[in-house]
Amino acid sequence: MNPIAAAYAQSAGASAPTSLTQNLVSFLPLILIFGVFWFLIIRPQMTKQKQQRAMVAALKRGDRVSANGILGTITRVREDSNEAEVEIAPQLRITVLRDTLVPVMVKPANDK
C-alpha cells in the first residue's frame, strides 16, 4: 500500500465538520468581552457626551465656566455659531468654542 495515500486518507477522515453550536461556543468569549467593553467603557462615555451637549445647549449670559483651564463668566452666547464670549478679567473678553467649555460652575448668590 502506498504510504502517501494512507496518510491522505487518514487526514481526510479526521476532519469532521463542526456544528453550528461549536462555532457559537468558540465565539462566546469574544461576545462576552464585547458586552463587558460596551457596558464599562462605551455606554458611560455616551452618557457623558449627552450631558456635555445638554450643558452646552443650556449656556446663558452670567454663567461661570472653565474653558481649557481659564475661568470666566459668559457675556454673550452666539446662537448662530458655536462660539461664546467669556470675560476672564474686567474688560478682558475672549471668544471660545462652546464645545470646549466644561461643566457650569454655580453662580454665587450675591453676584448679579
Buried (B, 14 or more C-beta within 10 A) or exposed (E): EEEEEEEEEEEEEEEEEEEEEEEEEEEEEEEEEEEEEEEEEEEEEEEEEEEBEEBBEEBEEEBBBBBEEEEBBBEEBEEEEEBBBBBEEEEEBBEBEBEBBEEBEEEEEEEE
